[in-house]
Amino acid sequence: QSDVPDGAVRFIMALRAIGEGHVSSVTFRTGLIGADESISVDVPSRTAVPPIILQDEHEGLLGVKLLCGGSYTLSET
């Protein structure tokens, strides 16, 4: 919440997106809710960076880990 005007709150929003071939994915946006309850959404990046997908097994359960270290902004993830 640094560099936010008094009474305002920065937020992160997760959205379902549909890409080519109707493949679903998750995308993120950031924004600001003002002290006057106004809502503004930051302009997203023009590029997307796919995560590195790793299989992960923890206590016998198989899952995946997504490593998103190549993104500069959350909207690139």
mmJSON file of the N, C-alpha and C atoms, coordinates in Angstrom:
{"data_MODEL":{"atom_site":{
"group_PDB":["ATOM","ATOM","ATOM","ATOM","ATOM","ATOM","ATOM","ATOM","ATOM","ATOM","ATOM","ATOM","ATOM","ATOM","ATOM","ATOM","ATOM","ATOM","ATOM","ATOM","ATOM","ATOM","ATOM","ATOM","ATOM","ATOM","ATOM","ATOM","ATOM","ATOM","ATOM","ATOM","ATOM","ATOM","ATOM","ATOM","ATOM","ATOM","ATOM","ATOM","ATOM","ATOM","ATOM","ATOM","ATOM","ATOM","ATOM","ATOM","ATOM","ATOM","ATOM","ATOM","ATOM","ATOM","ATOM","ATOM","ATOM","ATOM","ATOM","ATOM","ATOM","ATOM","ATOM","ATOM","ATOM","ATOM","ATOM","ATOM","ATOM","ATOM","ATOM","ATOM","ATOM","ATOM","ATOM","ATOM","ATOM","ATOM","ATOM","ATOM","ATOM","ATOM","ATOM","ATOM","ATOM","ATOM","ATOM","ATOM","ATOM","ATOM","ATOM","ATOM","ATOM","ATOM","ATOM","ATOM","ATOM","ATOM","ATOM","ATOM","ATOM","ATOM","ATOM","ATOM","ATOM","ATOM","ATOM","ATOM","ATOM","ATOM","ATOM","ATOM","ATOM","ATOM","ATOM","ATOM","ATOM","ATOM","ATOM","ATOM","ATOM","ATOM","ATOM","ATOM","ATOM","ATOM","ATOM","ATOM","ATOM","ATOM","ATOM","ATOM","ATOM","ATOM","ATOM","ATOM","ATOM","ATOM","ATOM","ATOM","ATOM","ATOM","ATOM","ATOM","ATOM","ATOM","ATOM","ATOM","ATOM","ATOM","ATOM","ATOM","ATOM","ATOM","ATOM","ATOM","ATOM","ATOM","ATOM","ATOM","ATOM","ATOM","ATOM","ATOM","ATOM","ATOM","ATOM","ATOM","ATOM","ATOM","ATOM","ATOM","ATOM","ATOM","ATOM","ATOM","ATOM","ATOM","ATOM","ATOM","ATOM","ATOM","ATOM","ATOM","ATOM","ATOM","ATOM","ATOM","ATOM","ATOM","ATOM","ATOM","ATOM","ATOM","ATOM","ATOM","ATOM","ATOM","ATOM","ATOM","ATOM","ATOM","ATOM","ATOM","ATOM","ATOM","ATOM","ATOM","ATOM","ATOM","ATOM","ATOM","ATOM","ATOM","ATOM","ATOM","ATOM","ATOM","ATOM","ATOM","ATOM","ATOM","ATOM","ATOM","ATOM","ATOM","ATOM","ATOM","ATOM","ATOM","ATOM"],
"id":[1,2,3,4,5,6,7,8,9,10,11,12,13,14,15,16,17,18,19,20,21,22,23,24,25,26,27,28,29,30,31,32,33,34,35,36,37,38,39,40,41,42,43,44,45,46,47,48,49,50,51,52,53,54,55,56,57,58,59,60,61,62,63,64,65,66,67,68,69,70,71,72,73,74,75,76,77,78,79,80,81,82,83,84,85,86,87,88,89,90,91,92,93,94,95,96,97,98,99,100,101,102,103,104,105,106,107,108,109,110,111,112,113,114,115,116,117,118,119,120,121,122,123,124,125,126,127,128,129,130,131,132,133,134,135,136,137,138,139,140,141,142,143,144,145,146,147,148,149,150,151,152,153,154,155,156,157,158,159,160,161,162,163,164,165,166,167,168,169,170,171,172,173,174,175,176,177,178,179,180,181,182,183,184,185,186,187,188,189,190,191,192,193,194,195,196,197,198,199,200,201,202,203,204,205,206,207,208,209,210,211,212,213,214,215,216,217,218,219,220,221,222,223,224,225,226,227,228,229,230,231],
"type_symbol":["N","C","C","N","C","C","N","C","C","N","C","C","N","C","C","N","C","C","N","C","C","N","C","C","N","C","C","N","C","C","N","C","C","N","C","C","N","C","C","N","C","C","N","C","C","N","C","C","N","C","C","N","C","C","N","C","C","N","C","C","N","C","C","N","C","C","N","C","C","N","C","C","N","C","C","N","C","C","N","C","C","N","C","C","N","C","C","N","C","C","N","C","C","N","C","C","N","C","C","N","C","C","N","C","C","N","C","C","N","C","C","N","C","C","N","C","C","N","C","C","N","C","C","N","C","C","N","C","C","N","C","C","N","C","C","N","C","C","N","C","C","N","C","C","N","C","C","N","C","C","N","C","C","N","C","C","N","C","C","N","C","C","N","C","C","N","C","C","N","C","C","N","C","C","N","C","C","N","C","C","N","C","C","N","C","C","N","C","C","N","C","C","N","C","C","N","C","C","N","C","C","N","C","C","N","C","C","N","C","C","N","C","C","N","C","C","N","C","C","N","C","C","N","C","C","N","C","C","N","C","C"],
"label_atom_id":["N","CA","C","N","CA","C","N","CA","C","N","CA","C","N","CA","C","N","CA","C","N","CA","C","N","CA","C","N","CA","C","N","CA","C","N","CA","C","N","CA","C","N","CA","C","N","CA","C","N","CA","C","N","CA","C","N","CA","C","N","CA","C","N","CA","C","N","CA","C","N","CA","C","N","CA","C","N","CA","C","N","CA","C","N","CA","C","N","CA","C","N","CA","C","N","CA","C","N","CA","C","N","CA","C","N","CA","C","N","CA","C","N","CA","C","N","CA","C","N","CA","C","N","CA","C","N","CA","C","N","CA","C","N","CA","C","N","CA","C","N","CA","C","N","CA","C","N","CA","C","N","CA","C","N","CA","C","N","CA","C","N","CA","C","N","CA","C","N","CA","C","N","CA","C","N","CA","C","N","CA","C","N","CA","C","N","CA","C","N","CA","C","N","CA","C","N","CA","C","N","CA","C","N","CA","C","N","CA","C","N","CA","C","N","CA","C","N","CA","C","N","CA","C","N","CA","C","N","CA","C","N","CA","C","N","CA","C","N","CA","C","N","CA","C","N","CA","C","N","CA","C","N","CA","C","N","CA","C","N","CA","C","N","CA","C","N","CA","C"],
"label_alt_id":[null,null,null,null,null,null,null,null,null,null,null,null,null,null,null,null,null,null,null,null,null,null,null,null,null,null,null,null,null,null,null,null,null,null,null,null,null,null,null,null,null,null,null,null,null,null,null,null,null,null,null,null,null,null,null,null,null,null,null,null,null,null,null,null,null,null,null,null,null,null,null,null,null,null,null,null,null,null,null,null,null,null,null,null,null,null,null,null,null,null,null,null,null,null,null,null,null,null,null,null,null,null,null,null,null,null,null,null,null,null,null,null,null,null,null,null,null,null,null,null,null,null,null,null,null,null,null,null,null,null,null,null,null,null,null,null,null,null,null,null,null,null,null,null,null,null,null,null,null,null,null,null,null,null,null,null,null,null,null,null,null,null,null,null,null,null,null,null,null,null,null,null,null,null,null,null,null,null,null,null,null,null,null,null,null,null,null,null,null,null,null,null,null,null,null,null,null,null,null,null,null,null,null,null,null,null,null,null,null,null,null,null,null,null,null,null,null,null,null,null,null,null,null,null,null,null,null,null,null,null,null],
"label_comp_id":["GLN","GLN","GLN","SER","SER","SER","ASP","ASP","ASP","VAL","VAL","VAL","PRO","PRO","PRO","ASP","ASP","ASP","GLY","GLY","GLY","ALA","ALA","ALA","VAL","VAL","VAL","ARG","ARG","ARG","PHE","PHE","PHE","ILE","ILE","ILE","MET","MET","MET","ALA","ALA","ALA","LEU","LEU","LEU","ARG","ARG","ARG","ALA","ALA","ALA","ILE","ILE","ILE","GLY","GLY","GLY","GLU","GLU","GLU","GLY","GLY","GLY","HIS","HIS","HIS","VAL","VAL","VAL","SER","SER","SER","SER","SER","SER","VAL","VAL","VAL","THR","THR","THR","PHE","PHE","PHE","ARG","ARG","ARG","THR","THR","THR","GLY","GLY","GLY","LEU","LEU","LEU","ILE","ILE","ILE","GLY","GLY","GLY","ALA","ALA","ALA","ASP","ASP","ASP","GLU","GLU","GLU","SER","SER","SER","ILE","ILE","ILE","SER","SER","SER","VAL","VAL","VAL","ASP","ASP","ASP","VAL","VAL","VAL","PRO","PRO","PRO","SER","SER","SER","ARG","ARG","ARG","THR","THR","THR","ALA","ALA","ALA","VAL","VAL","VAL","PRO","PRO","PRO","PRO","PRO","PRO","ILE","ILE","ILE","ILE","ILE","ILE","LEU","LEU","LEU","GLN","GLN","GLN","ASP","ASP","ASP","GLU","GLU","GLU","HIS","HIS","HIS","GLU","GLU","GLU","GLY","GLY","GLY","LEU","LEU","LEU","LEU","LEU","LEU","GLY","GLY","GLY","VAL","VAL","VAL","LYS","LYS","LYS","LEU","LEU","LEU","LEU","LEU","LEU","CYS","CYS","CYS","GLY","GLY","GLY","GLY","GLY","GLY","SER","SER","SER","TYR","TYR","TYR","THR","THR","THR","LEU","LEU","LEU","SER","SER","SER","GLU","GLU","GLU","THR","THR","THR"],
"label_asym_id":["A","A","A","A","A","A","A","A","A","A","A","A","A","A","A","A","A","A","A","A","A","A","A","A","A","A","A","A","A","A","A","A","A","A","A","A","A","A","A","A","A","A","A","A","A","A","A","A","A","A","A","A","A","A","A","A","A","A","A","A","A","A","A","A","A","A","A","A","A","A","A","A","A","A","A","A","A","A","A","A","A","A","A","A","A","A","A","A","A","A","A","A","A","A","A","A","A","A","A","A","A","A","A","A","A","A","A","A","A","A","A","A","A","A","A","A","A","A","A","A","A","A","A","A","A","A","A","A","A","A","A","A","A","A","A","A","A","A","A","A","A","A","A","A","A","A","A","A","A","A","A","A","A","A","A","A","A","A","A","A","A","A","A","A","A","A","A","A","A","A","A","A","A","A","A","A","A","A","A","A","A","A","A","A","A","A","A","A","A","A","A","A","A","A","A","A","A","A","A","A","A","A","A","A","A","A","A","A","A","A","A","A","A","A","A","A","A","A","A","A","A","A","A","A","A","A","A","A","A","A","A"],
"label_entity_id":["1","1","1","1","1","1","1","1","1","1","1","1","1","1","1","1","1","1","1","1","1","1","1","1","1","1","1","1","1","1","1","1","1","1","1","1","1","1","1","1","1","1","1","1","1","1","1","1","1","1","1","1","1","1","1","1","1","1","1","1","1","1","1","1","1","1","1","1","1","1","1","1","1","1","1","1","1","1","1","1","1","1","1","1","1","1","1","1","1","1","1","1","1","1","1","1","1","1","1","1","1","1","1","1","1","1","1","1","1","1","1","1","1","1","1","1","1","1","1","1","1","1","1","1","1","1","1","1","1","1","1","1","1","1","1","1","1","1","1","1","1","1","1","1","1","1","1","1","1","1","1","1","1","1","1","1","1","1","1","1","1","1","1","1","1","1","1","1","1","1","1","1","1","1","1","1","1","1","1","1","1","1","1","1","1","1","1","1","1","1","1","1","1","1","1","1","1","1","1","1","1","1","1","1","1","1","1","1","1","1","1","1","1","1","1","1","1","1","1","1","1","1","1","1","1","1","1","1","1","1","1"],
"label_seq_id":[1,1,1,2,2,2,3,3,3,4,4,4,5,5,5,6,6,6,7,7,7,8,8,8,9,9,9,10,10,10,11,11,11,12,12,12,13,13,13,14,14,14,15,15,15,16,16,16,17,17,17,18,18,18,19,19,19,20,20,20,21,21,21,22,22,22,23,23,23,24,24,24,25,25,25,26,26,26,27,27,27,28,28,28,29,29,29,30,30,30,31,31,31,32,32,32,33,33,33,34,34,34,35,35,35,36,36,36,37,37,37,38,38,38,39,39,39,40,40,40,41,41,41,42,42,42,43,43,43,44,44,44,45,45,45,46,46,46,47,47,47,48,48,48,49,49,49,50,50,50,51,51,51,52,52,52,53,53,53,54,54,54,55,55,55,56,56,56,57,57,57,58,58,58,59,59,59,60,60,60,61,61,61,62,62,62,63,63,63,64,64,64,65,65,65,66,66,66,67,67,67,68,68,68,69,69,69,70,70,70,71,71,71,72,72,72,73,73,73,74,74,74,75,75,75,76,76,76,77,77,77],
"pdbx_PDB_ins_code":[null,null,null,null,null,null,null,null,null,null,null,null,null,null,null,null,null,null,null,null,null,null,null,null,null,null,null,null,null,null,null,null,null,null,null,null,null,null,null,null,null,null,null,null,null,null,null,null,null,null,null,null,null,null,null,null,null,null,null,null,null,null,null,null,null,null,null,null,null,null,null,null,null,null,null,null,null,null,null,null,null,null,null,null,null,null,null,null,null,null,null,null,null,null,null,null,null,null,null,null,null,null,null,null,null,null,null,null,null,null,null,null,null,null,null,null,null,null,null,null,null,null,null,null,null,null,null,null,null,null,null,null,null,null,null,null,null,null,null,null,null,null,null,null,null,null,null,null,null,null,null,null,null,null,null,null,null,null,null,null,null,null,null,null,null,null,null,null,null,null,null,null,null,null,null,null,null,null,null,null,null,null,null,null,null,null,null,null,null,null,null,null,null,null,null,null,null,null,null,null,null,null,null,null,null,null,null,null,null,null,null,null,null,null,null,null,null,null,null,null,null,null,null,null,null,null,null,null,null,null,null],
"Cartn_x":[0.814,0.0,0.857,2.089,2.932,2.544,2.802,2.481,0.992,0.138,-1.306,-1.865,-2.754,-3.324,-4.05,-4.151,-4.852,-6.273,-6.661,-8.009,-8.216,-7.217,-7.33,-6.708,-7.091,-6.58,-6.234,-5.044,-4.64,-5.152,-5.597,-6.121,-5.532,-5.648,-5.295,-6.559,-6.865,-8.064,-7.652,-8.162,-7.92,-9.147,-8.92,-10.007,-9.81,-10.902,-10.832,-10.775,-9.801,-9.637,-9.752,-10.176,-10.28,-9.409,-8.457,-7.534,-7.865,-6.878,-7.058,-7.425,-8.311,-8.745,-9.664,-10.161,-11.065,-10.448,-9.141,-8.431,-8.555,-9.041,-9.194,-7.864,-7.686,-6.508,-6.906,-5.983,-6.212,-5.33,-5.879,-5.126,-5.319,-4.39,-4.448,-4.459,-5.169,-5.18,-4.99,-4.419,-4.246,-5.025,-5.325,-6.06,-6.092,-6.952,-7.028,-8.496,-8.879,-10.187,-9.92,-10.489,-10.246,-11.039,-10.649,-11.352,-12.815,-13.112,-14.483,-15.214,-14.641,-15.166,-15.095,-14.343,-14.122,-13.171,-13.306,-12.471,-11.755,-10.44,-9.673,-8.813,-8.766,-7.976,-6.764,-5.58,-4.346,-4.328,-3.681,-3.537,-2.658,-3.145,-2.341,-1.156,-0.191,0.968,0.537,1.303,1.012,1.537,2.343,2.915,2.472,2.529,2.231,3.444,3.732,4.875,4.337,4.47,3.953,4.792,4.157,4.908,5.681,6.64,7.31,6.481,6.066,5.19,6.015,5.958,6.676,5.687,5.882,5.083,5.593,4.664,5.017,4.273,5.0,4.358,4.639,3.571,3.7,2.804,3.397,2.67,1.764,2.306,1.586,0.586,0.395,-0.539,0.232,-0.246,0.407,-0.254,0.535,0.016,1.005,0.832,1.753,2.14,3.318,3.783,3.957,3.534,3.73,4.762,5.865,6.913,6.771,6.476,6.175,7.255,8.5,9.59,9.96,9.517,9.877,9.007,7.998,7.079,7.601,7.443,7.801,6.622,5.42,4.212,3.243,2.325,1.386,0.511,0.193,-0.67,0.037,1.346,2.062,1.943,1.538,1.469,0.218],
"Cartn_y":[-1.194,0.0,1.257,1.157,2.335,3.164,4.461,5.399,5.394,5.24,5.258,6.485,7.245,8.424,8.059,9.004,8.775,8.281,7.224,6.676,5.743,5.569,4.688,3.325,2.318,0.957,0.384,-0.181,-0.861,-2.3,-2.848,-4.212,-5.02,-6.348,-7.302,-8.094,-8.242,-8.955,-10.095,-11.297,-12.449,-12.639,-12.84,-12.997,-14.25,-14.851,-15.967,-15.384,-15.823,-15.354,-16.543,-16.281,-17.332,-16.924,-17.786,-17.495,-18.266,-18.367,-19.092,-20.54,-21.086,-22.463,-22.607,-21.502,-21.484,-22.13,-21.973,-22.491,-21.462,-21.908,-21.011,-20.791,-19.598,-19.283,-18.244,-17.926,-16.912,-15.715,-14.537,-13.317,-12.412,-11.513,-10.643,-9.183,-8.365,-6.919,-6.259,-5.077,-4.297,-2.997,-2.379,-1.123,-0.431,0.579,1.419,1.732,1.589,2.045,3.318,4.422,5.723,5.935,6.947,7.297,7.626,8.091,8.424,7.225,6.01,4.737,4.607,5.488,5.336,4.165,3.502,2.345,2.616,2.417,2.523,1.272,0.753,-0.436,0.013,-0.433,-0.064,-0.643,0.054,-0.421,-1.674,-2.782,-4.012,-3.929,-4.791,-4.896,-5.387,-5.027,-5.483,-6.898,-7.413,-8.745,-9.671,-10.955,-11.982,-12.897,-13.324,-14.21,-15.515,-16.621,-17.881,-18.347,-18.99,-19.492,-20.761,-21.087,-22.384,-23.33,-24.461,-25.397,-26.584,-26.832,-27.945,-28.879,-30.191,-31.14,-31.124,-31.219,-31.141,-32.231,-32.998,-34.014,-33.668,-33.548,-33.189,-34.108,-34.865,-35.805,-36.729,-37.25,-38.203,-37.59,-36.266,-35.612,-34.998,-35.262,-34.727,-33.416,-32.42,-31.118,-30.448,-29.175,-28.41,-27.127,-26.626,-25.316,-24.451,-23.212,-22.26,-21.242,-21.141,-20.173,-19.001,-17.839,-16.658,-15.597,-15.985,-15.05,-14.188,-14.54,-13.766,-12.549,-12.346,-11.216,-9.976,-8.826,-7.556,-6.934,-7.111,-6.621,-7.79,-7.67,-8.746,-9.031,-8.008,-8.223,-9.022,-9.214,-10.059,-11.541,-11.835,-13.223,-13.908],
"Cartn_z":[0.0,0.0,0.0,-0.496,-0.584,-1.805,-1.744,-2.825,-3.188,-2.184,-2.378,-1.651,-2.289,-1.627,-0.32,0.596,1.859,1.598,2.307,2.196,1.023,0.183,-0.978,-0.662,-1.452,-1.267,-2.637,-2.76,-3.995,-3.927,-5.084,-5.097,-6.245,-6.116,-7.166,-7.464,-8.749,-9.161,-10.09,-9.825,-10.692,-11.575,-12.864,-13.834,-14.665,-15.088,-16.029,-17.427,-18.196,-19.565,-20.508,-21.732,-22.74,-23.922,-24.271,-25.357,-26.616,-27.48,-28.735,-28.451,-29.254,-29.052,-27.858,-27.337,-26.179,-24.947,-24.807,-23.633,-22.508,-21.361,-20.217,-19.52,-19.003,-18.21,-17.17,-16.305,-15.282,-15.603,-15.495,-15.712,-14.502,-14.291,-13.116,-13.544,-12.795,-12.986,-11.629,-11.645,-10.425,-10.585,-9.479,-9.552,-8.206,-8.126,-6.939,-6.646,-5.388,-4.914,-4.135,-4.614,-4.006,-2.735,-1.985,-0.749,-1.035,-2.252,-2.641,-3.248,-3.092,-3.587,-5.112,-5.769,-7.211,-7.435,-8.568,-8.889,-10.206,-10.203,-11.442,-11.584,-12.806,-13.112,-13.914,-13.51,-14.201,-15.62,-16.526,-17.903,-17.887,-18.489,-18.471,-19.416,-19.182,-20.054,-21.435,-22.451,-23.814,-24.06,-23.131,-23.309,-22.188,-22.475,-21.476,-21.362,-20.16,-19.907,-19.329,-20.049,-19.511,-18.326,-17.359,-16.214,-16.573,-15.747,-15.827,-14.967,-15.543,-14.844,-14.359,-13.046,-12.436,-11.75,-11.936,-11.164,-9.738,-8.796,-7.39,-6.63,-5.846,-5.017,-3.558,-2.78,-1.371,-0.565,0.343,1.199,0.39,-0.73,-1.559,-2.52,-2.481,-3.39,-4.551,-5.761,-6.948,-7.341,-7.621,-8.033,-8.965,-9.162,-9.997,-9.279,-9.604,-9.15,-10.381,-10.285,-11.364,-10.916,-11.633,-11.323,-12.286,-11.744,-12.569,-12.442,-12.296,-12.076,-13.268,-14.485,-15.662,-15.901,-15.076,-15.254,-14.549,-15.187,-14.564,-13.83,-14.372,-13.726,-13.559,-12.62,-12.364,-13.577,-14.394,-15.553,-16.655,-16.563,-17.535,-17.187,-15.966,-15.49,-15.988],
"occupancy":[1.0,1.0,1.0,1.0,1.0,1.0,1.0,1.0,1.0,1.0,1.0,1.0,1.0,1.0,1.0,1.0,1.0,1.0,1.0,1.0,1.0,1.0,1.0,1.0,1.0,1.0,1.0,1.0,1.0,1.0,1.0,1.0,1.0,1.0,1.0,1.0,1.0,1.0,1.0,1.0,1.0,1.0,1.0,1.0,1.0,1.0,1.0,1.0,1.0,1.0,1.0,1.0,1.0,1.0,1.0,1.0,1.0,1.0,1.0,1.0,1.0,1.0,1.0,1.0,1.0,1.0,1.0,1.0,1.0,1.0,1.0,1.0,1.0,1.0,1.0,1.0,1.0,1.0,1.0,1.0,1.0,1.0,1.0,1.0,1.0,1.0,1.0,1.0,1.0,1.0,1.0,1.0,1.0,1.0,1.0,1.0,1.0,1.0,1.0,1.0,1.0,1.0,1.0,1.0,1.0,1.0,1.0,1.0,1.0,1.0,1.0,1.0,1.0,1.0,1.0,1.0,1.0,1.0,1.0,1.0,1.0,1.0,1.0,1.0,1.0,1.0,1.0,1.0,1.0,1.0,1.0,1.0,1.0,1.0,1.0,1.0,1.0,1.0,1.0,1.0,1.0,1.0,1.0,1.0,1.0,1.0,1.0,1.0,1.0,1.0,1.0,1.0,1.0,1.0,1.0,1.0,1.0,1.0,1.0,1.0,1.0,1.0,1.0,1.0,1.0,1.0,1.0,1.0,1.0,1.0,1.0,1.0,1.0,1.0,1.0,1.0,1.0,1.0,1.0,1.0,1.0,1.0,1.0,1.0,1.0,1.0,1.0,1.0,1.0,1.0,1.0,1.0,1.0,1.0,1.0,1.0,1.0,1.0,1.0,1.0,1.0,1.0,1.0,1.0,1.0,1.0,1.0,1.0,1.0,1.0,1.0,1.0,1.0,1.0,1.0,1.0,1.0,1.0,1.0,1.0,1.0,1.0,1.0,1.0,1.0,1.0,1.0,1.0,1.0,1.0,1.0],
"B_iso_or_equiv":[0.0,0.0,0.0,0.0,0.0,0.0,0.0,0.0,0.0,0.0,0.0,0.0,0.0,0.0,0.0,0.0,0.0,0.0,0.0,0.0,0.0,0.0,0.0,0.0,0.0,0.0,0.0,0.0,0.0,0.0,0.0,0.0,0.0,0.0,0.0,0.0,0.0,0.0,0.0,0.0,0.0,0.0,0.0,0.0,0.0,0.0,0.0,0.0,0.0,0.0,0.0,0.0,0.0,0.0,0.0,0.0,0.0,0.0,0.0,0.0,0.0,0.0,0.0,0.0,0.0,0.0,0.0,0.0,0.0,0.0,0.0,0.0,0.0,0.0,0.0,0.0,0.0,0.0,0.0,0.0,0.0,0.0,0.0,0.0,0.0,0.0,0.0,0.0,0.0,0.0,0.0,0.0,0.0,0.0,0.0,0.0,0.0,0.0,0.0,0.0,0.0,0.0,0.0,0.0,0.0,0.0,0.0,0.0,0.0,0.0,0.0,0.0,0.0,0.0,0.0,0.0,0.0,0.0,0.0,0.0,0.0,0.0,0.0,0.0,0.0,0.0,0.0,0.0,0.0,0.0,0.0,0.0,0.0,0.0,0.0,0.0,0.0,0.0,0.0,0.0,0.0,0.0,0.0,0.0,0.0,0.0,0.0,0.0,0.0,0.0,0.0,0.0,0.0,0.0,0.0,0.0,0.0,0.0,0.0,0.0,0.0,0.0,0.0,0.0,0.0,0.0,0.0,0.0,0.0,0.0,0.0,0.0,0.0,0.0,0.0,0.0,0.0,0.0,0.0,0.0,0.0,0.0,0.0,0.0,0.0,0.0,0.0,0.0,0.0,0.0,0.0,0.0,0.0,0.0,0.0,0.0,0.0,0.0,0.0,0.0,0.0,0.0,0.0,0.0,0.0,0.0,0.0,0.0,0.0,0.0,0.0,0.0,0.0,0.0,0.0,0.0,0.0,0.0,0.0,0.0,0.0,0.0,0.0,0.0,0.0,0.0,0.0,0.0,0.0,0.0,0.0],
"pdbx_formal_charge":[null,null,null,null,null,null,null,null,null,null,null,null,null,null,null,null,null,null,null,null,null,null,null,null,null,null,null,null,null,null,null,null,null,null,null,null,null,null,null,null,null,null,null,null,null,null,null,null,null,null,null,null,null,null,null,null,null,null,null,null,null,null,null,null,null,null,null,null,null,null,null,null,null,null,null,null,null,null,null,null,null,null,null,null,null,null,null,null,null,null,null,null,null,null,null,null,null,null,null,null,null,null,null,null,null,null,null,null,null,null,null,null,null,null,null,null,null,null,null,null,null,null,null,null,null,null,null,null,null,null,null,null,null,null,null,null,null,null,null,null,null,null,null,null,null,null,null,null,null,null,null,null,null,null,null,null,null,null,null,null,null,null,null,null,null,null,null,null,null,null,null,null,null,null,null,null,null,null,null,null,null,null,null,null,null,null,null,null,null,null,null,null,null,null,null,null,null,null,null,null,null,null,null,null,null,null,null,null,null,null,null,null,null,null,null,null,null,null,null,null,null,null,null,null,null,null,null,null,null,null,null],
"auth_seq_id":[1,1,1,2,2,2,3,3,3,4,4,4,5,5,5,6,6,6,7,7,7,8,8,8,9,9,9,10,10,10,11,11,11,12,12,12,13,13,13,14,14,14,15,15,15,16,16,16,17,17,17,18,18,18,19,19,19,20,20,20,21,21,21,22,22,22,23,23,23,24,24,24,25,25,25,26,26,26,27,27,27,28,28,28,29,29,29,30,30,30,31,31,31,32,32,32,33,33,33,34,34,34,35,35,35,36,36,36,37,37,37,38,38,38,39,39,39,40,40,40,41,41,41,42,42,42,43,43,43,44,44,44,45,45,45,46,46,46,47,47,47,48,48,48,49,49,49,50,50,50,51,51,51,52,52,52,53,53,53,54,54,54,55,55,55,56,56,56,57,57,57,58,58,58,59,59,59,60,60,60,61,61,61,62,62,62,63,63,63,64,64,64,65,65,65,66,66,66,67,67,67,68,68,68,69,69,69,70,70,70,71,71,71,72,72,72,73,73,73,74,74,74,75,75,75,76,76,76,77,77,77],
"auth_comp_id":["GLN","GLN","GLN","SER","SER","SER","ASP","ASP","ASP","VAL","VAL","VAL","PRO","PRO","PRO","ASP","ASP","ASP","GLY","GLY","GLY","ALA","ALA","ALA","VAL","VAL","VAL","ARG","ARG","ARG","PHE","PHE","PHE","ILE","ILE","ILE","MET","MET","MET","ALA","ALA","ALA","LEU","LEU","LEU","ARG","ARG","ARG","ALA","ALA","ALA","ILE","ILE","ILE","GLY","GLY","GLY","GLU","GLU","GLU","GLY","GLY","GLY","HIS","HIS","HIS","VAL","VAL","VAL","SER","SER","SER","SER","SER","SER","VAL","VAL","VAL","THR","THR","THR","PHE","PHE","PHE","ARG","ARG","ARG","THR","THR","THR","GLY","GLY","GLY","LEU","LEU","LEU","ILE","ILE","ILE","GLY","GLY","GLY","ALA","ALA","ALA","ASP","ASP","ASP","GLU","GLU","GLU","SER","SER","SER","ILE","ILE","ILE","SER","SER","SER","VAL","VAL","VAL","ASP","ASP","ASP","VAL","VAL","VAL","PRO","PRO","PRO","SER","SER","SER","ARG","ARG","ARG","THR","THR","THR","ALA","ALA","ALA","VAL","VAL","VAL","PRO","PRO","PRO","PRO","PRO","PRO","ILE","ILE","ILE","ILE","ILE","ILE","LEU","LEU","LEU","GLN","GLN","GLN","ASP","ASP","ASP","GLU","GLU","GLU","HIS","HIS","HIS","GLU","GLU","GLU","GLY","GLY","GLY","LEU","LEU","LEU","LEU","LEU","LEU","GLY","GLY","GLY","VAL","VAL","VAL","LYS","LYS","LYS","LEU","LEU","LEU","LEU","LEU","LEU","CYS","CYS","CYS","GLY","GLY","GLY","GLY","GLY","GLY","SER","SER","SER","TYR","TYR","TYR","THR","THR","THR","LEU","LEU","LEU","SER","SER","SER","GLU","GLU","GLU","THR","THR","THR"],
"auth_asym_id":["A","A","A","A","A","A","A","A","A","A","A","A","A","A","A","A","A","A","A","A","A","A","A","A","A","A","A","A","A","A","A","A","A","A","A","A","A","A","A","A","A","A","A","A","A","A","A","A","A","A","A","A","A","A","A","A","A","A","A","A","A","A","A","A","A","A","A","A","A","A","A","A","A","A","A","A","A","A","A","A","A","A","A","A","A","A","A","A","A","A","A","A","A","A","A","A","A","A","A","A","A","A","A","A","A","A","A","A","A","A","A","A","A","A","A","A","A","A","A","A","A","A","A","A","A","A","A","A","A","A","A","A","A","A","A","A","A","A","A","A","A","A","A","A","A","A","A","A","A","A","A","A","A","A","A","A","A","A","A","A","A","A","A","A","A","A","A","A","A","A","A","A","A","A","A","A","A","A","A","A","A","A","A","A","A","A","A","A","A","A","A","A","A","A","A","A","A","A","A","A","A","A","A","A","A","A","A","A","A","A","A","A","A","A","A","A","A","A","A","A","A","A","A","A","A","A","A","A","A","A","A"],
"auth_atom_id":["N","CA","C","N","CA","C","N","CA","C","N","CA","C","N","CA","C","N","CA","C","N","CA","C","N","CA","C","N","CA","C","N","CA","C","N","CA","C","N","CA","C","N","CA","C","N","CA","C","N","CA","C","N","CA","C","N","CA","C","N","CA","C","N","CA","C","N","CA","C","N","CA","C","N","CA","C","N","CA","C","N","CA","C","N","CA","C","N","CA","C","N","CA","C","N","CA","C","N","CA","C","N","CA","C","N","CA","C","N","CA","C","N","CA","C","N","CA","C","N","CA","C","N","CA","C","N","CA","C","N","CA","C","N","CA","C","N","CA","C","N","CA","C","N","CA","C","N","CA","C","N","CA","C","N","CA","C","N","CA","C","N","CA","C","N","CA","C","N","CA","C","N","CA","C","N","CA","C","N","CA","C","N","CA","C","N","CA","C","N","CA","C","N","CA","C","N","CA","C","N","CA","C","N","CA","C","N","CA","C","N","CA","C","N","CA","C","N","CA","C","N","CA","C","N","CA","C","N","CA","C","N","CA","C","N","CA","C","N","CA","C","N","CA","C","N","CA","C","N","CA","C","N","CA","C","N","CA","C","N","CA","C","N","CA","C","N","CA","C"],
"pdbx_PDB_model_num":[1,1,1,1,1,1,1,1,1,1,1,1,1,1,1,1,1,1,1,1,1,1,1,1,1,1,1,1,1,1,1,1,1,1,1,1,1,1,1,1,1,1,1,1,1,1,1,1,1,1,1,1,1,1,1,1,1,1,1,1,1,1,1,1,1,1,1,1,1,1,1,1,1,1,1,1,1,1,1,1,1,1,1,1,1,1,1,1,1,1,1,1,1,1,1,1,1,1,1,1,1,1,1,1,1,1,1,1,1,1,1,1,1,1,1,1,1,1,1,1,1,1,1,1,1,1,1,1,1,1,1,1,1,1,1,1,1,1,1,1,1,1,1,1,1,1,1,1,1,1,1,1,1,1,1,1,1,1,1,1,1,1,1,1,1,1,1,1,1,1,1,1,1,1,1,1,1,1,1,1,1,1,1,1,1,1,1,1,1,1,1,1,1,1,1,1,1,1,1,1,1,1,1,1,1,1,1,1,1,1,1,1,1,1,1,1,1,1,1,1,1,1,1,1,1,1,1,1,1,1,1]
}}}
